[in-house]
Amino acid sequence: MNYNKKVVVITGASSGIGEQSAEKFAQLHAIVILVSRNEEKLQQISSRLSKYQTTILVYACDISKKDQVDKMAKFVIEKFGSVDVLVNNAGFGIYDTVEKIKVEEMESQMSTNFFGMMYCIKAFLPKMLEKRSGHIVNVASVAGSVGIPGMASYCASKFAMLGFSESLYHELKGTGVGITVVSPIMVRTNFFDHVSFGKMPRYSSTSLDPKTVANAIIKASSSPRLEIVVPQFVRFVIWLKQTLPYIINPIIGGIFRRSLKSKI
């Protein structure tokens, strides 16, 4: 796909996967709209990406707030008419048991990770359908297919994202608009900086560089597939879990329960 002058909106663009994805699209001379709550950080990234001689715009927005998303989308649509690629990347996790986590913390994860995605899709999809082109990339996680002790709310938000995306994937057949989910394993970003992760080891030997996930997002933005798992071999683990749950679930559960106990 030729991304020159294509309009790309990226949420959660102030760090990690979102920041790296913005740079990849900028390198391809796309028009990139950086969306995040942290305007100062977005401005810094915008200045850094200016070397690619393409249009970079900054819009401070809390995507968990529908009114803010609507204003952001209105600004983008009035300026460009529509978007070619929407990357729903914003999200965060809190590590704690269902017994101990606050209801407000559970709600906040769903509000950003799931409802924020939904607000953005609802805001941009009509114009995509009108012009019969465009692609939505939802950044989920392998935690959207595997329940992890201590991450129930986060997993719920990503399970919801995957189910929503699959339903929408079928609805969009023949419209010219596509949707693809990118589901990575652990990524080396500030995701684990949240105080709830305590002294847990931040990364494993299999954790990914955010640039790797950004490359998958570029691929996903013109892919006919519903889901791209990163790295690809993890899809086999998901398949095993879904096919032989009575064998795989005890193994996965045991591994993560030990990690949870080490936190406590």
C-alpha positions as CSV (number, residue, x, y, z in Angstrom):
1,M,0.0,0.0,0.0
2,N,1.2,3.5,-0.8
3,Y,0.9,5.5,2.4
4,N,1.9,8.8,0.8
5,K,-0.6,11.5,2.0
6,K,-2.8,8.8,3.6
7,V,-4.4,10.0,6.8
8,V,-3.5,7.9,9.9
9,V,-4.9,8.5,13.4
10,I,-3.0,6.8,16.2
11,T,-4.3,6.7,19.8
12,G,-1.9,6.2,22.7
13,A,0.7,7.8,20.5
14,S,2.8,9.4,23.3
15,S,5.0,6.3,24.0
16,G,5.8,2.7,23.2
17,I,3.9,1.0,20.4
18,G,2.0,4.1,19.4
19,E,5.1,6.3,19.2
20,Q,6.9,3.7,17.1
21,S,3.9,3.2,14.8
22,A,3.7,6.9,14.3
23,E,7.4,7.0,13.2
24,K,6.8,4.0,10.8
25,F,3.9,5.8,9.1
26,A,5.8,9.1,9.0
27,Q,8.7,7.3,7.3
28,L,6.2,6.3,4.6
29,H,5.1,9.9,4.3
30,A,1.6,9.4,5.7
31,I,-0.2,12.3,7.4
32,V,-0.1,11.3,11.0
33,I,-2.4,12.5,13.8
34,L,-1.0,11.8,17.2
35,V,-3.6,11.3,19.9
36,S,-3.0,11.0,23.6
37,R,-3.8,12.7,26.9
38,N,-0.1,13.9,27.2
39,E,0.1,16.9,24.8
40,E,3.6,17.8,25.9
41,K,4.9,14.4,25.0
42,L,3.0,14.5,21.7
43,Q,4.6,17.8,20.8
44,Q,8.1,16.4,21.5
45,I,7.3,13.4,19.2
46,S,5.9,15.7,16.5
47,S,9.1,17.7,16.5
48,R,11.2,14.6,16.2
49,L,9.1,13.2,13.4
50,S,9.3,16.5,11.4
51,K,12.5,15.2,9.8
52,Y,10.4,12.9,7.6
53,Q,8.9,16.0,5.9
54,T,5.3,14.9,6.2
55,T,2.4,16.4,8.1
56,I,2.3,15.5,11.8
57,L,-0.6,16.9,13.9
58,V,-1.1,16.6,17.6
59,Y,-4.5,16.3,19.4
60,A,-4.7,15.9,23.1
61,C,-7.7,13.7,23.9
62,D,-8.7,11.2,26.6
63,I,-10.4,8.5,24.5
64,S,-12.3,7.2,27.5
65,K,-14.4,10.4,27.2
66,K,-16.9,10.1,24.4
67,D,-17.3,13.9,24.0
68,Q,-13.6,14.4,23.6
69,V,-13.4,11.6,21.0
70,D,-16.2,13.2,19.1
71,K,-14.5,16.6,19.1
72,M,-11.2,15.0,18.0
73,A,-12.9,13.1,15.1
74,K,-14.8,16.3,14.1
75,F,-11.5,18.2,13.9
76,V,-9.8,15.5,11.8
77,I,-12.8,15.0,9.4
78,E,-13.3,18.7,8.9
79,K,-9.6,19.0,8.0
80,F,-9.1,15.9,5.9
81,G,-12.6,14.6,5.0
82,S,-11.9,11.1,6.4
83,V,-9.1,8.9,7.7
84,D,-7.5,6.0,5.8
85,V,-6.1,4.2,8.8
86,L,-7.3,4.3,12.4
87,V,-5.0,2.6,14.9
88,N,-6.7,2.0,18.3
89,N,-3.6,1.5,20.4
90,A,-4.3,3.4,23.7
91,G,-4.6,1.1,26.7
92,F,-3.2,0.2,30.1
93,G,-3.3,-2.6,32.7
94,I,-3.5,-2.9,36.5
95,Y,-2.1,-6.0,38.2
96,D,-4.1,-7.2,41.1
97,T,-6.6,-9.9,42.1
98,V,-10.3,-9.3,41.6
99,E,-10.8,-9.5,45.3
100,K,-8.4,-6.6,46.0
101,I,-8.7,-4.3,42.9
102,K,-11.0,-1.4,43.2
103,V,-14.1,-1.3,41.0
104,E,-13.1,2.1,39.7
105,E,-9.8,0.6,38.6
106,M,-11.6,-2.2,36.7
107,E,-13.9,0.4,35.1
108,S,-11.1,2.6,34.1
109,Q,-9.4,-0.2,32.1
110,M,-12.6,-1.0,30.3
111,S,-13.2,2.7,29.6
112,T,-9.9,3.2,27.9
113,N,-9.1,-0.2,26.4
114,F,-12.5,-1.1,25.1
115,F,-14.9,1.8,25.1
116,G,-12.2,4.2,23.9
117,M,-11.7,1.9,20.9
118,M,-15.5,1.7,20.3
119,Y,-15.9,5.5,20.5
120,C,-13.1,6.0,17.9
121,I,-14.6,3.5,15.6
122,K,-18.1,4.9,15.9
123,A,-16.7,8.4,15.2
124,F,-14.6,7.5,12.1
125,L,-16.3,4.5,10.5
126,P,-19.2,6.4,8.8
127,K,-16.9,8.4,6.6
128,M,-14.8,5.3,5.8
129,L,-18.0,3.5,4.7
130,E,-19.1,6.5,2.7
131,K,-15.9,6.6,0.6
132,R,-15.7,2.7,0.7
133,S,-12.1,2.6,1.8
134,G,-10.1,2.6,5.0
135,H,-8.7,0.2,7.6
136,I,-9.0,-0.1,11.4
137,V,-6.2,-1.6,13.4
138,N,-7.0,-2.6,16.9
139,V,-4.0,-3.3,19.2
140,A,-5.1,-6.1,21.5
141,S,-2.9,-8.6,23.2
142,V,-2.4,-12.4,23.6
143,A,-4.3,-11.6,26.9
144,G,-7.3,-11.2,24.6
145,S,-7.2,-15.0,24.2
146,V,-5.7,-16.2,27.4
147,G,-7.0,-15.4,30.9
148,I,-4.1,-14.3,33.2
149,P,-4.5,-14.3,37.0
150,G,-4.1,-10.8,38.4
151,M,-5.1,-9.3,35.0
152,A,-8.8,-10.1,34.9
153,S,-10.0,-6.6,34.0
154,Y,-7.2,-6.1,31.4
155,C,-8.0,-9.5,29.9
156,A,-11.7,-8.7,29.8
157,S,-11.0,-5.5,27.9
158,K,-8.9,-7.3,25.3
159,F,-11.3,-10.3,25.0
160,A,-14.0,-7.7,24.4
161,M,-11.9,-5.9,21.8
162,L,-11.3,-9.2,19.9
163,G,-14.9,-10.2,20.0
164,F,-16.1,-6.8,18.9
165,S,-13.5,-6.8,16.1
166,E,-14.5,-10.2,14.9
167,S,-18.2,-9.2,14.7
168,L,-17.3,-6.0,12.9
169,Y,-15.0,-7.9,10.5
170,H,-18.0,-9.9,9.3
171,E,-20.2,-6.8,9.0
172,L,-17.6,-4.9,6.9
173,K,-17.3,-7.6,4.2
174,G,-17.8,-6.1,0.8
175,T,-17.7,-2.5,2.1
176,G,-14.1,-1.6,1.1
177,V,-13.3,-1.1,4.8
178,G,-11.2,-3.6,6.7
179,I,-10.4,-4.3,10.3
180,T,-7.4,-6.3,11.7
181,V,-6.4,-7.0,15.3
182,V,-2.7,-7.0,16.3
183,S,-2.2,-9.3,19.3
184,P,1.4,-9.2,20.7
185,I,2.8,-10.9,23.7
186,M,4.7,-8.8,26.3
187,V,6.2,-5.7,24.9
188,R,9.1,-3.6,26.3
189,T,7.1,-0.3,27.0
190,N,6.1,1.7,30.0
191,F,3.0,-0.5,30.4
192,F,4.6,-2.1,33.4
193,D,5.6,1.2,35.0
194,H,2.2,1.2,36.9
195,V,2.8,0.9,40.6
196,S,0.6,-2.3,40.8
197,F,3.3,-4.3,39.1
198,G,5.6,-3.6,42.0
199,K,8.9,-5.4,41.9
200,M,7.9,-8.0,39.4
201,P,10.4,-8.7,36.6
202,R,9.3,-6.3,33.8
203,Y,10.2,-8.4,30.8
204,S,11.0,-11.9,29.8
205,S,13.5,-13.2,27.2
206,T,10.6,-13.4,24.7
207,S,9.3,-9.8,25.2
208,L,9.1,-7.7,22.1
209,D,10.7,-4.5,21.0
210,P,7.8,-2.0,20.3
211,K,9.3,-1.5,16.8
212,T,8.4,-5.2,16.0
213,V,4.8,-4.5,16.9
214,A,4.8,-1.3,14.9
215,N,5.9,-3.2,11.9
216,A,3.0,-5.6,12.5
217,I,0.6,-2.6,12.6
218,I,1.9,-1.4,9.3
219,K,1.3,-4.8,7.8
220,A,-2.2,-5.0,9.5
221,S,-3.3,-1.7,8.0
222,S,-3.7,-3.2,4.6
223,S,-4.2,-6.8,5.6
224,P,-7.4,-8.9,4.8
225,R,-6.8,-11.0,8.0
226,L,-8.8,-10.6,11.2
227,E,-5.9,-11.1,13.6
228,I,-2.1,-11.0,13.4
229,V,-0.4,-12.5,16.5
230,V,3.1,-11.3,17.3
231,P,5.3,-13.3,17.2
232,Q,3.5,-15.8,14.9
233,F,4.5,-19.0,16.8
234,V,2.3,-17.8,19.8
235,R,-0.7,-18.5,17.6
236,F,0.0,-22.2,18.1
237,V,-0.1,-21.7,21.9
238,I,-3.5,-20.0,21.5
239,W,-4.7,-22.8,19.3
240,L,-3.6,-25.4,21.9
241,K,-5.4,-23.5,24.7
242,Q,-8.6,-23.3,22.7
243,T,-8.4,-26.9,21.4
244,L,-7.1,-28.7,24.5
245,P,-8.1,-26.3,27.4
246,Y,-8.2,-29.1,30.0
247,I,-4.5,-29.6,29.4
248,I,-3.2,-26.1,28.7
249,N,-5.3,-24.0,31.2
250,P,-3.8,-25.7,34.3
251,I,-0.3,-25.1,32.9
252,I,-0.9,-21.4,32.0
253,G,-2.8,-20.8,35.3
254,G,0.0,-22.4,37.4
255,I,2.7,-20.3,35.7
256,F,0.9,-17.0,36.3
257,R,-0.4,-17.9,39.8
258,R,3.2,-18.3,40.9
259,S,4.0,-14.9,39.5
260,L,1.0,-13.4,41.4
261,K,2.1,-15.0,44.7
262,S,5.6,-13.6,44.2
263,K,4.1,-10.1,44.1
264,I,2.2,-10.7,47.3
